[in-house]
Amino acid sequence: MSIEVFELTKDYGEQKAVDTITFSIKSGEIVGFLGPNGAGKSTTMKMLTCFLQPTSGIAKVCGFDTSLSPMEVKRQIGYLPEHNPLYLDMYIKEYLLFVAGIYELPNKSKAVSDIIGKTGLSPEQNKKIGALSKGYRQRVGLAQAMLHNPKVLILDEPTSGLDPNQINDIRKLIIEFGKDRTVMLSTHIMQEVEAMCDRVIIINKGQIVADDATGTLQKSFKSSLILNVEFKNSVTKEQLKTIPGVNMVNENGKNRWKLSAAKGTDLRELVFKFAVNSGNVILEQNEEEQRLEEIFQYLTKNG
């Protein structure tokens, strides 16, 4: 396992920021680490990266204990914290060469040139970091985290401040990077998690409340089946309500409808029979998945 956490706890006086959490992440996984503000996400990441010492419990990265071998752990990880610390008076290339020197990379110039290209910093590489927009500063932070080709990448709000095009570019970069390495990322943008992450860990009030594959989590919390249907010919809401098992009918455009039935009902077959019996034709039909945002809200509000 690339990351192993066992009963990890962090106390601040009487407050438990992280309360005996246990999980593991293997190589090749991109895991979304989610939770509301103050849930313990950043504290957990800081313990994994050796910025904070745990009150109790064990955290290991690539087999190295964060408390016993912090320097070895730091060699294995790339880290982009929530508040991206940069030297604003340094030029991009100058700063990345400085970081490459810290990691004692054998060919610093090539490594810096490669990561500048990968993170889309080429147009701005001759600027001082202080003159960059927030989005480009975020790219510089991501570049320093990935520069030494770490086995584990830990990202706290990696797409913060980026525009939609930049988000798409960084998403592709993270997915490509995570094919044979471990990526653990925290974000409040649920669409990003659905697009990138194989697995989701949700933490609330310092405790893990969910840990599963993204698709499995969406299916397990599904309380009803929702079907989007487009008919060739017009149909009324009253007619659709006669379909056995249907408990909700909403119009969704011309001849387009959103139908709901209790979990376990095969609504597709019932709608098909309705279309045949009424002499209508189904042009399009798709089942709507439970949104991760709704699951997140349920778990973090209701426990």
C-alpha positions as CSV (number, residue, x, y, z in Angstrom):
1,M,0.0,0.0,0.0
2,S,1.2,3.5,-0.8
3,I,-0.7,5.1,2.1
4,E,-1.6,3.3,5.3
5,V,-3.5,5.0,8.2
6,F,-4.4,3.2,11.4
7,E,-6.4,4.8,14.2
8,L,-4.9,8.2,13.4
9,T,-5.8,10.9,15.9
10,K,-5.0,14.6,16.2
11,D,-6.1,16.6,19.3
12,Y,-6.0,20.3,19.8
13,G,-6.6,20.6,23.5
14,E,-10.0,19.1,24.1
15,Q,-11.0,19.3,20.4
16,K,-10.4,16.2,18.3
17,A,-9.6,17.4,14.8
18,V,-9.1,13.8,13.6
19,D,-10.7,11.0,15.5
20,T,-9.1,7.5,15.2
21,I,-9.5,7.1,11.4
22,T,-8.3,4.1,9.5
23,F,-7.9,3.7,5.7
24,S,-5.3,2.6,3.0
25,I,-4.7,3.6,-0.6
26,K,-2.8,1.5,-3.1
27,S,-0.7,2.6,-6.1
28,G,-2.7,3.5,-9.2
29,E,-5.7,4.9,-7.2
30,I,-7.0,8.5,-7.4
31,V,-8.9,9.0,-4.2
32,G,-11.1,12.0,-3.4
33,F,-10.8,12.9,0.3
34,L,-14.0,14.9,1.0
35,G,-15.6,16.7,3.9
36,P,-17.1,20.0,5.0
37,N,-14.9,22.8,6.3
38,G,-13.4,21.8,9.6
39,A,-14.0,18.1,9.1
40,G,-10.3,17.2,9.4
41,K,-9.2,16.9,5.8
42,S,-6.3,19.3,5.8
43,T,-5.1,18.1,9.2
44,T,-5.0,14.5,7.9
45,M,-3.1,15.6,4.9
46,K,-0.6,17.5,7.0
47,M,0.0,14.5,9.2
48,L,0.6,12.3,6.1
49,T,3.1,14.9,4.8
50,C,4.9,15.2,8.2
51,F,3.9,18.9,8.7
52,L,2.0,17.8,11.8
53,Q,2.7,15.0,14.3
54,P,-0.3,12.8,15.2
55,T,-1.5,12.6,18.8
56,S,-1.8,8.9,18.4
57,G,-2.1,6.2,15.7
58,I,0.1,5.3,12.8
59,A,0.5,6.8,9.3
60,K,2.8,5.3,6.7
61,V,3.7,6.4,3.2
62,C,5.3,3.8,0.9
63,G,6.1,1.8,4.0
64,F,7.8,4.6,5.9
65,D,6.3,5.7,9.2
66,T,5.7,9.5,9.2
67,S,6.7,9.8,12.9
68,L,9.9,7.6,12.6
69,S,11.1,8.4,9.1
70,P,9.9,11.8,8.1
71,M,12.7,12.5,5.6
72,E,12.1,9.3,3.8
73,V,8.3,10.1,3.6
74,K,9.0,13.5,2.2
75,R,11.1,12.0,-0.6
76,Q,8.2,9.8,-1.7
77,I,5.5,12.6,-1.8
78,G,4.5,15.7,-3.7
79,Y,2.3,18.0,-1.8
80,L,0.2,21.0,-2.8
81,P,-1.3,22.5,0.4
82,E,-4.6,24.5,0.5
83,H,-2.8,27.8,0.9
84,N,-0.1,27.5,-1.7
85,P,3.2,28.9,-0.3
86,L,5.4,30.4,-3.0
87,Y,8.3,32.8,-3.2
88,L,6.7,35.7,-5.0
89,D,9.9,37.5,-5.9
90,M,11.3,34.5,-7.8
91,Y,10.8,33.8,-11.4
92,I,8.9,30.6,-12.3
93,K,11.9,28.8,-13.7
94,E,14.2,30.1,-11.0
95,Y,11.8,28.8,-8.3
96,L,11.4,25.4,-9.9
97,L,15.2,25.0,-10.3
98,F,15.5,25.9,-6.6
99,V,13.0,23.1,-5.8
100,A,14.8,20.7,-8.1
101,G,18.0,21.5,-6.2
102,I,16.3,20.6,-2.9
103,Y,15.4,17.2,-4.3
104,E,18.9,16.8,-5.7
105,L,17.5,15.9,-9.2
106,P,20.3,14.8,-11.5
107,N,19.2,16.8,-14.5
108,K,17.5,19.9,-13.1
109,S,17.1,21.9,-16.2
110,K,15.4,19.1,-18.1
111,A,13.1,18.2,-15.2
112,V,12.0,21.9,-14.9
113,S,11.5,22.3,-18.6
114,D,9.4,19.1,-18.8
115,I,7.1,20.1,-15.8
116,I,6.7,23.6,-17.2
117,G,5.4,22.1,-20.4
118,K,3.1,19.6,-18.7
119,T,1.5,22.2,-16.4
120,G,0.9,24.8,-19.1
121,L,3.3,27.3,-17.6
122,S,5.3,27.9,-20.8
123,P,3.6,31.3,-21.8
124,E,4.4,32.7,-18.3
125,Q,7.7,31.1,-17.4
126,N,9.7,34.3,-17.6
127,K,7.4,36.2,-15.2
128,K,7.9,36.6,-11.5
129,I,5.5,34.5,-9.4
130,G,4.1,37.6,-7.8
131,A,2.9,38.9,-11.2
132,L,0.9,35.7,-11.9
133,S,-2.8,35.3,-11.7
134,K,-4.2,33.0,-9.0
135,G,-4.7,30.3,-11.5
136,Y,-1.1,30.3,-12.7
137,R,0.2,30.4,-9.2
138,Q,-1.8,27.3,-8.6
139,R,-0.1,25.7,-11.6
140,V,3.3,26.6,-10.2
141,G,2.3,24.9,-6.9
142,L,1.3,21.8,-8.8
143,A,4.5,21.9,-10.8
144,Q,6.6,21.9,-7.7
145,A,4.6,19.0,-6.2
146,M,5.1,16.9,-9.4
147,L,8.6,18.0,-10.3
148,H,10.5,15.1,-8.7
149,N,8.1,12.5,-10.0
150,P,6.9,11.3,-6.6
151,K,5.2,8.0,-5.9
152,V,2.4,9.7,-3.9
153,L,0.8,13.0,-4.8
154,I,-1.3,14.8,-2.1
155,L,-3.3,17.7,-3.4
156,D,-5.4,20.0,-1.2
157,E,-7.9,22.0,-3.4
158,P,-5.7,21.6,-6.6
159,T,-8.1,23.4,-9.0
160,S,-8.8,26.4,-6.7
161,G,-8.8,29.6,-8.7
162,L,-8.6,28.0,-12.2
163,D,-11.0,28.7,-15.0
164,P,-12.9,25.9,-16.7
165,N,-10.3,25.4,-19.5
166,Q,-7.5,25.3,-16.9
167,I,-9.5,22.9,-14.7
168,N,-9.9,20.5,-17.7
169,D,-6.1,20.6,-18.4
170,I,-5.2,20.0,-14.8
171,R,-7.7,17.2,-14.5
172,K,-6.1,15.4,-17.5
173,L,-2.7,15.9,-16.0
174,I,-3.8,14.4,-12.6
175,I,-5.5,11.4,-14.3
176,E,-2.4,10.7,-16.4
177,F,-0.1,11.1,-13.4
178,G,-2.3,8.7,-11.3
179,K,-2.2,5.8,-13.7
180,D,0.8,4.2,-11.9
181,R,1.0,6.3,-8.8
182,T,-1.1,7.3,-5.8
183,V,-3.1,10.5,-5.9
184,M,-5.1,11.7,-2.8
185,L,-6.9,15.0,-3.4
186,S,-9.3,17.2,-1.5
187,T,-11.8,19.4,-3.2
188,H,-15.3,20.9,-2.7
189,I,-16.1,20.5,-6.4
190,M,-18.1,17.2,-6.6
191,Q,-17.9,17.2,-10.4
192,E,-14.2,17.0,-10.2
193,V,-14.4,14.0,-7.9
194,E,-16.8,12.2,-10.3
195,A,-14.6,13.0,-13.3
196,M,-11.2,12.0,-11.7
197,C,-11.6,9.7,-8.7
198,D,-11.8,5.9,-8.6
199,R,-12.7,6.1,-4.9
200,V,-14.2,8.5,-2.4
201,I,-13.4,8.8,1.4
202,I,-15.7,11.2,3.2
203,I,-14.8,12.6,6.6
204,N,-17.1,14.4,8.9
205,K,-16.3,15.8,12.4
206,G,-13.0,14.0,12.4
207,Q,-14.4,10.6,11.6
208,I,-14.7,8.6,8.3
209,V,-18.4,8.3,7.3
210,A,-17.9,6.7,3.9
211,D,-15.2,4.9,2.0
212,D,-16.0,3.2,-1.3
213,A,-15.6,3.2,-5.1
214,T,-17.3,6.3,-6.5
215,G,-19.8,4.3,-8.6
216,T,-20.6,1.9,-5.8
217,L,-21.2,4.7,-3.4
218,Q,-23.6,6.4,-5.8
219,K,-25.6,3.1,-6.3
220,S,-25.7,2.2,-2.6
221,F,-27.3,5.5,-1.6
222,K,-29.8,5.5,-4.4
223,S,-33.3,5.5,-2.8
224,S,-35.2,5.7,-6.1
225,L,-34.8,5.0,-9.8
226,I,-35.0,8.1,-12.0
227,L,-35.4,7.7,-15.7
228,N,-35.2,10.5,-18.4
229,V,-37.3,9.6,-21.4
230,E,-38.0,11.4,-24.7
231,F,-41.0,10.2,-26.7
232,K,-41.6,10.8,-30.4
233,N,-45.2,11.8,-30.0
234,S,-46.7,14.0,-27.3
235,V,-47.9,12.4,-24.1
236,T,-49.5,13.9,-21.0
237,K,-48.5,13.8,-17.3
238,E,-51.8,12.0,-16.5
239,Q,-51.0,9.3,-19.0
240,L,-47.5,8.7,-17.6
241,K,-48.9,8.6,-14.0
242,T,-50.8,5.4,-15.0
243,I,-47.6,3.5,-15.4
244,P,-47.4,1.0,-12.5
245,G,-44.8,2.0,-9.9
246,V,-44.3,5.6,-11.1
247,N,-44.4,8.0,-8.1
248,M,-43.1,11.2,-9.8
249,V,-43.6,12.7,-13.2
250,N,-41.9,16.0,-14.3
251,E,-41.8,17.6,-17.7
252,N,-38.2,18.2,-18.9
253,G,-38.7,19.8,-22.3
254,K,-40.7,19.0,-25.5
255,N,-41.9,15.4,-25.2
256,R,-39.1,14.9,-22.6
257,W,-40.0,13.6,-19.1
258,K,-38.3,12.7,-15.8
259,L,-39.9,9.7,-14.1
260,S,-39.2,8.3,-10.7
261,A,-40.1,4.9,-9.1
262,A,-39.1,3.1,-5.9
263,K,-35.7,1.4,-5.8
264,G,-35.9,-2.1,-7.3
265,T,-38.6,-1.2,-9.9
266,D,-37.5,-1.9,-13.5
267,L,-39.0,1.3,-14.8
268,R,-37.4,0.8,-18.2
269,E,-39.5,-2.2,-19.0
270,L,-42.7,-0.5,-17.7
271,V,-42.1,2.6,-19.9
272,F,-41.4,0.4,-22.9
273,K,-44.7,-1.4,-22.5
274,F,-46.5,1.9,-22.0
275,A,-45.0,3.2,-25.3
276,V,-46.0,0.0,-27.2
277,N,-49.6,0.0,-25.8
278,S,-50.1,3.7,-26.6
279,G,-48.6,3.5,-30.1
280,N,-45.7,5.8,-29.2
281,V,-42.0,5.6,-29.8
282,I,-39.1,6.1,-27.3
283,L,-36.4,8.2,-28.9
284,E,-34.1,8.4,-25.9
285,Q,-34.0,6.8,-22.5
286,N,-31.3,7.0,-19.7
287,E,-31.1,6.2,-16.0
288,E,-30.0,9.1,-13.8
289,E,-27.3,8.3,-11.2
290,Q,-27.5,9.6,-7.7
291,R,-25.3,12.7,-7.6
292,L,-22.2,12.6,-5.3
293,E,-23.2,16.1,-4.1
294,E,-26.5,14.7,-2.7
295,I,-24.7,11.8,-0.9
296,F,-22.1,14.2,0.5
297,Q,-24.8,16.5,1.9
298,Y,-26.7,13.6,3.4
299,L,-23.7,12.1,5.1
300,T,-22.3,15.3,6.5
301,K,-25.6,16.9,7.6
302,N,-27.3,13.7,8.9
303,G,-24.2,11.8,10.0
